[in-house]
Amino acid sequence: MSGQGTDAVAAKAVAAGAAVSTPEAAGAVGVKRRRGAGGRGSLGPVGLVLAGGLSVQFGGALAVTLMPKAGALGVVSIRLAVAALVMMVVCRPSLRGYTRADWGTVLAFGTAMGGMNALFYQSVDRIPLGPAVTLEVLGPLALSVLASRRLINVLWALLALAGVFLLGGSGFGGLDLAGVAFALGAGACWAAYILFSAGTGRRFPQADGLALALVVAAVLVLPFGVADAGSALLDPVTLALGAGVALLSSVLPYTLELIALRRLPASTFAVMMSLEPAIASLAGFLILSQALTTVQAVAIALVIGASFGAVRTQVGRRPKGAEGEPVASGGN
């Protein structure tokens, strides 16, 4: 935040309700902001979240095209390994000066990240991308209800949940039950990811914690990927496409969201994740020719409506008690 005036820094930090994590912001919080400044300051983080969502879902669609060659766990192994390598080279995080609690947070963050990715890729290997992401967002939506201190946010979350249950219909007919279970498991890991990403962001500078957590995730998933894909992991074309998946689905969105995670209330950020089913459906249609039924389209429309409602309600307003809220981030 260096180089910005204290009024601008204060507007962004206070209007978004973010926990203060830099000396510049700490010195600026007490500065009186002008009416309306918070709205302009919050648009940047919203744009970062949306850009990250586009990158994640189109990267996920590309990953599905690779699964016949390398298997779901093989693809996620390439994705995490390449992402970890890129982030370690870019960030060059220091390994000194951290406590056991710091390393414990990174280990938990990396474990949640690895589980989220492995379960989600197992899901999209069995059911269409749009419904898989719609089921996965149950995790962040449940967290948004727990984190929110305003009734309106609970109502938006319930609207999104209604869309998810409409998608299920009578017993999720037409969807592979194992794929549904994997998507729900990925959602639970996503909720854990949200909590530990906030702690990691507080304990490690810049994206250092993210880089280290990616290493943890890659190490945990790689043995399963080798068992699933075998020698296919060494195919040059597979490796090249897997590297593209890593950049689109991990490096770019995680970095964008790490920048944004301190600038939006947890409840808003978590419900905004419900935009991802619509983005995933678009990516699935354009890249994988996965068309939606009418019921599926209506269900996802409800989720989108909840997302836009949450953004209109929260962006530019300071939530009460925002200090210390968990912050949503990530996704597949």
C-alpha positions, -999 to 999 in steps of 0.1 A, spaced: 0 0 0 30 22 0 27 53 -21 -10 59 -15 -23 87 6 -36 80 40 -72 90 30 -72 64 3 -57 36 24 -82 44 53 -111 43 29 -102 9 16 -94 -6 49 -123 8 69 -150 6 42 -142 -31 35 -141 -40 72 -107 -56 67 -83 -65 95 -54 -41 95 -23 -60 85 2 -33 73 18 -3 91 5 20 65 -31 9 70 -27 8 107 -17 45 107 -45 54 84 -75 38 100 -80 67 123 -82 92 94 -117 104 87 -129 93 52 -152 112 30 -187 100 23 -188 76 -7 -150 68 -7 -156 33 5 -176 23 -25 -148 32 -49 -123 15 -27 -142 -17 -27 -146 -21 -64 -111 -33 -68 -113 -63 -46 -146 -73 -62 -130 -72 -96 -101 -93 -84 -125 -120 -71 -144 -121 -104 -112 -123 -124 -100 -151 -102 -133 -170 -106 -130 -168 -144 -95 -181 -144 -103 -210 -120 -133 -223 -139 -118 -221 -174 -87 -238 -160 -110 -264 -146 -126 -270 -179 -92 -274 -195 -83 -299 -167 -114 -321 -176 -101 -324 -212 -68 -339 -197 -84 -365 -175 -88 -392 -201 -50 -391 -205 -38 -387 -169 -67 -393 -147 -83 -369 -122 -56 -373 -96 -28 -372 -122 -41 -339 -135 -44 -323 -100 -9 -335 -92 5 -317 -122 -15 -286 -114 -3 -284 -78 33 -294 -85 37 -267 -112 18 -241 -92 41 -248 -62 72 -245 -83 61 -213 -99 51 -197 -66 83 -207 -49 104 -192 -77 84 -160 -77 80 -155 -40 113 -171 -27 98 -173 8 121 -173 38 120 -205 59 134 -188 90 118 -168 118 85 -186 121 70 -203 151 55 -238 153 20 -222 152 29 -205 119 41 -237 104 10 -255 117 -12 -230 100 6 -235 67 4 -273 70 -34 -270 77 -38 -246 48 -19 -269 24 -38 -300 36 -72 -282 30 -60 -270 -4 -48 -305 -14 -81 -321 -3 -102 -295 -20 -85 -299 -53 -83 -337 -52 -119 -342 -43 -132 -316 -68 -113 -331 -97 -127 -365 -87 -161 -349 -89 -158 -333 -123 -145 -366 -137 -180 -379 -129 -205 -350 -132 -207 -318 -153 -186 -289 -142 -215 -265 -134 -234 -288 -110 -201 -299 -94 -192 -263 -86 -227 -255 -75 -226 -283 -49 -191 -273 -38 -201 -238 -29 -222 -253 0 -190 -251 21 -184 -213 16 -221 -206 19 -224 -224 52 -194 -204 64 -210 -172 52 -240 -178 74 -218 -184 105 -196 -154 98 -223 -129 90 -236 -105 116 -263 -91 94 -297 -107 88 -297 -98 51 -265 -118 45 -282 -149 60 -311 -143 36 -288 -141 5 -271 -173 16 -304 -191 20 -315 -180 -15 -283 -195 -28 -289 -227 -8 -324 -229 -23 -308 -229 -58 -284 -257 -47 -312 -279 -34 -333 -272 -66 -303 -285 -85 -305 -317 -65 -342 -322 -73 -353 -356 -61 -321 -373 -50 -299 -357 -76 -314 -378 -103 -292 -380 -134 -260 -371 -114 -235 -397 -104 -238 -401 -66 -201 -405 -61 -195 -373 -80 -220 -355 -58 -203 -369 -27 -168 -358 -39 -182 -323 -47 -197 -319 -12 -164 -331 3 -146 -305 -17 -169 -279 -3 -161 -289 32 -124 -286 24 -131 -252 8 -146 -239 40 -115 -251 59 -93 -235 32 -111 -202 38 -104 -202 75 -67 -212 72 -61 -188 43 -70 -159 66 -46 -172 93 -18 -177 68 -22 -143 54 -18 -128 88 13 -148 97 33 -147 64 41 -117 43 29 -112 7 21 -146 -9 48 -165 10 24 -186 30 5 -195 -2 37 -207 -19 46 -229 11 10 -242 14 11 -252 -23 42 -272 -16 24 -290 12 -6 -297 -11 16 -310 -39 36 -333 -17 4 -348 -2 -14 -354 -35 16 -364 -57 17 -401 -45 -19 -406 -54 -14 -389 -88 16 -412 -96 -5 -442 -87 -34 -430 -108 -16 -418 -139 18 -436 -139 40 -428 -169 13 -405 -184 26 -378 -161 58 -377 -181 41 -371 -215 53 -336 -227 19 -326 -241 2 -336 -209 28 -317 -188 24 -286 -210 -14 -286 -207 -11 -294 -170 11 -264 -166 -16 -242 -183 -41 -256 -158 -18 -247 -129 -14 -211 -141 -52 -207 -147 -65 -226 -118 -39 -220 -91 -12 -193 -96 -33 -165 -110 -66 -169 -90 -49 -176 -57 -27 -146 -61 -56 -123 -70 -77 -135 -41 -48 -133 -17 -46 -96 -26 -83 -91 -22 -89 -113 9 -82 -85 34 -105 -60 17 -139 -76 17 -161 -88 47 -160 -126 50 -197 -129 45 -197 -110 13 -166 -127 -1 -180 -162 8 -214 -156 -9 -196 -141 -39 -181 -175 -44 -216 -186 -55 -210 -168 -87 -186 -196 -97 -213 -221 -107 -224 -197 -134 -189 -192 -146 -183 -230 -145 -214 -236 -165 -203 -212 -191 -168 -228 -192 -184 -263 -194 -206 -252 -223 -180 -234 -243 -151 -259 -238 -168 -292 -229 -202 -289 -246 -220 -295 -213 -254 -280 -218 -277 -273 -187 -313 -285 -183 -340 -259 -176 -341 -268 -139 -303 -266 -136 -303 -232 -152 -330 -219 -128 -311 -233 -98 -278 -217 -108 -297 -184 -116 -309 -184 -79 -273 -188 -68 -263 -159 -91 -291 -137 -77 -278 -143 -42 -243 -133 -52 -253 -101 -67 -276 -93 -38 -248 -98 -14 -225 -76 -34 -251 -48 -37 -258 -50 1 -222 -51 13 -198 -34 -11 -189 1 2 -203 -5 36 -185 -11 68 -198 -42 86 -200 -42 124 -174 -63 141 -155 -72 109 -122 -74 127 -112 -110 129 -138 -125 105 -126 -154 84 -120 -144 48 -131 -165 18 -107 -173 -9 -97 -199 -33 -120 -224 -50 -112 -248 -78 
